[in-house]
Amino acid sequence: MRYPSLPANLEPLEALCRYLNVQRISLSPEETVPSTIDVPILTDGGRLPTHLFCISDASSSSKPSPPILAPVPADLFSQKFRSDVIPPGRPDSPSPVPRNESLPGTQKAVTLPVIPLSVPHAASVPLLLLYALGLQPHTTGMATHLLPLEAIEEFPSAAAMSQAMARFCDDDDLRRYVSFNQGLWKNILALGPRDTQVIEMVQTAWNVTAEARRIRRV
């Protein structure tokens, strides 16, 4: 299935929701996670998700962040990931069907089961889903989330990429890249995406980032 192109500057979670034709929604840290959520759909027709991941960090925190609600189609996830986090459905299980809300003029919605997903790094999961599910097929765009442009321009020399990253990033930027890329790599190990291009890109980005940190001694 071909998906429409979206603006390159969209946040990964927003892009994921648009590709799957649903509105982005959220929960506060204090809210109890329900078993299902009614999610507004954007347009009639088009692919719809079958589940919502309620994504949180596995590491405990004294101040928990709001969970990330990410839509996902179960069939595509089972094809593209080795993880069995989504329970297998019965062969006769119906697909989610949009329905009109009771009030006139309100948006159509689809009721999706919620699956809690505890991962090493919650913030990077939408990016991983976006590319590893094949919704955004051009993996070159993924690199802009992982490395500064100055480092990307030195590809394919990993050593030159690390030198550029160490040179152009300040300490705070470099720490953010380290946290994100290390967390994303741990998510790959935990969830097992099958797309080798995505795996190799994230592994390269993490290796480059780790070497830049060593150079800068941050």
Secondary structure by P-SEA (a helix, b strand, c coil): cbbbbccccccaaaaaaaaacccbbbbcccccccccccccccccccccccbbbbbbbcccccccccbbbbbbcaaaaaaccccccccccccccccbbbbbcccccbbbbbbbbbbbbbcccccaaaaaaaccccccccaaaaaaacccaaaaaacccaaaaaaaaaacccaaaaaaaaaaaaaaaaaaaacccccaaaaaaaaaaaaaaaaaaaaacc
